[in-house]
Amino acid sequence: MLDGVLHNISRDTRSATHTPVEPCDLPDDLQLVFVDDRDRRRTLALEDAAVLDFGMVKAFRKPPAYRGQRNFPGWWWSATTRSHVVYGSWLERHHIIEADRDARVVAILGRPFELTWPEGKEQVGHVPDLLCRMLEGQVVVIDCHSVSRTNEKFRRKAAVTAAACSQIGWDYRLVGEPDPVWAAN
């Protein structure tokens, strides 16, 4: 589909790789929640998400900042979007930089939306890390997650996200840490 897209986000040998995410059956009542340009939360049925203009949405969630936290959230100035892109960790920041360098990427949005669905008696939610729109119009949704910290709970959320993206017609990628030498350069 989009092999080789986003140099380091592709399935190459320079980054730590996750086992492939197999899309699962979509949960009932799956919804996509986003924040519009007036800071209002909006909920869409999944089939309506394909027509949403992500150029007019804001980051769903801002990164928290507190003393002693282990990750490094912030905002990256993107030459592609001519605006700031939110990130929640240095790993996300790295993949934003890689997307910003790729001439095929025309839009980058950090924390673009939340998928919510009921699972048992609780409501489950997942906010992907990045959304990139490609020159050809294709959308790539990206989760940046450390390979060593991936557990079954996260893998389930990734599988639901992959299935939702597939239904909408988007590509989904789960990426890990880059090679340290590649990242340093």
C-alpha positions in Angstrom: 0.0 0.0 0.0 2.3 2.8 1.2 5.6 0.9 1.6 8.5 3.3 1.9 6.3 6.2 3.0 7.9 8.4 5.6 11.4 7.2 5.4 11.8 6.0 9.0 8.1 5.3 9.5 8.3 2.6 6.8 9.1 -0.9 7.6 12.8 -0.6 7.2 15.8 -2.0 9.1 16.9 1.3 10.7 14.2 1.3 13.4 13.0 -1.1 16.1 10.1 -2.9 14.7 6.9 -4.1 16.3 5.3 -7.4 15.3 2.7 -6.5 12.6 -0.6 -5.2 13.9 -3.5 -7.4 12.7 -6.7 -5.5 12.5 -9.5 -7.1 14.6 -13.2 -7.0 14.3 -14.5 -3.5 15.0 -16.2 -3.1 18.4 -19.9 -2.0 18.4 -20.6 1.7 18.9 -17.1 2.8 17.8 -16.9 6.6 17.5 -14.3 9.1 16.4 -14.1 12.2 18.6 -12.2 15.3 17.4 -11.7 19.0 18.4 -12.9 21.5 15.8 -11.3 24.9 15.0 -13.4 26.5 17.7 -12.2 24.1 20.4 -15.5 22.1 20.5 -15.5 18.4 20.8 -17.3 16.7 18.0 -18.3 13.0 17.6 -18.6 11.2 14.3 -19.7 7.8 13.2 -16.7 6.0 11.7 -18.1 6.0 8.2 -18.3 9.9 8.3 -14.6 10.3 9.2 -13.3 9.9 5.7 -14.7 13.2 4.6 -13.5 15.2 7.7 -11.0 18.0 6.7 -8.2 17.4 9.2 -6.7 20.8 8.2 -9.5 22.3 10.3 -9.1 20.3 13.5 -6.9 21.0 16.5 -4.9 18.5 18.6 -7.3 16.4 20.6 -5.2 16.4 23.7 -2.4 18.7 24.7 0.6 17.1 26.4 0.7 17.3 30.2 3.7 18.9 31.8 4.6 18.3 35.4 7.8 18.0 37.6 9.5 14.6 37.4 7.7 13.3 34.3 9.7 10.7 32.3 8.7 11.8 28.8 9.4 15.1 27.1 6.3 16.6 25.5 6.3 19.8 23.5 5.6 21.4 20.2 7.6 21.1 17.0 7.6 23.9 14.4 6.8 22.1 11.2 8.0 23.5 7.9 5.3 21.4 6.1 2.4 22.8 8.0 3.9 26.2 8.9 2.6 25.7 12.4 3.3 23.8 15.6 2.7 20.1 15.9 2.1 18.7 19.4 4.1 15.6 20.6 4.1 13.7 23.8 7.6 12.1 23.7 10.9 12.3 22.0 9.9 9.3 20.0 6.9 11.1 18.6 9.1 14.2 18.0 11.5 12.1 16.0 8.8 10.7 13.7 7.4 14.2 13.3 10.8 15.4 12.1 11.0 12.5 9.7 7.6 13.3 8.3 8.5 17.0 8.0 11.5 16.0 5.9 9.4 13.8 3.5 8.3 15.9 0.4 5.3 13.6 -0.1 3.8 14.7 3.3 1.6 17.8 2.9 0.0 17.9 6.4 1.0 16.7 9.9 -1.3 16.7 12.9 -0.3 15.5 16.4 -2.9 13.8 18.5 -5.6 14.2 15.8 -8.6 12.4 17.3 -9.8 9.8 19.8 -11.4 6.5 19.0 -13.9 5.4 21.8 -15.8 2.2 22.2 -17.4 0.2 25.0 -15.6 -2.9 26.2 -17.5 -4.7 28.9 -18.7 -2.2 31.5 -16.1 0.4 30.7 -15.5 2.9 27.9 -12.1 2.5 26.2 -10.4 5.3 24.3 -7.3 5.6 22.2 -5.6 8.8 20.8 -3.2 8.0 18.0 0.0 10.0 18.0 0.1 11.4 14.4 -1.9 11.8 11.3 -0.1 12.6 8.0 -1.8 13.5 4.7 0.2 12.6 1.7 0.5 14.4 -1.6 -1.6 11.8 -3.3 -4.4 12.3 -0.7 -3.8 9.2 1.3 -3.9 9.5 5.1 -1.5 7.6 7.3 -2.3 7.3 11.1 0.8 6.6 13.2 1.3 5.4 16.8 4.8 5.9 18.1 5.4 3.4 20.9 8.5 1.8 22.4 8.9 -1.8 21.4 10.0 -2.8 24.9 7.0 -1.1 26.5 4.2 -2.6 24.3 1.8 -4.7 26.3 -1.4 -6.6 25.4 -3.7 -3.7 26.4 -1.9 -1.4 23.9 -1.8 -4.0 21.2 -5.6 -4.3 21.5 -6.0 -0.6 21.1 -3.6 -0.7 18.1 -5.6 -3.5 16.5 -8.9 -1.6 16.9 -7.2 1.6 15.5 -5.8 -0.4 12.5 -9.3 -1.9 11.8 -10.9 1.5 12.0 -8.3 3.1 9.7 -8.8 0.2 7.2 -12.5 0.7 7.2 -12.1 4.5 6.5 -9.5 3.8 3.8 -6.5 5.1 5.8 -3.2 3.4 6.4 -2.1 2.6 10.0 1.5 2.3 11.2 2.8 1.3 14.6 6.4 2.5 14.8 9.2 2.1 17.4 12.5 3.6 18.2 14.9 4.7 15.4 18.4 3.4 15.1 20.4 5.7 17.5 23.0 6.6 14.8 20.3 7.4 12.3 18.4 9.6 14.8 21.6 11.4 15.8 22.2 12.4 12.2 
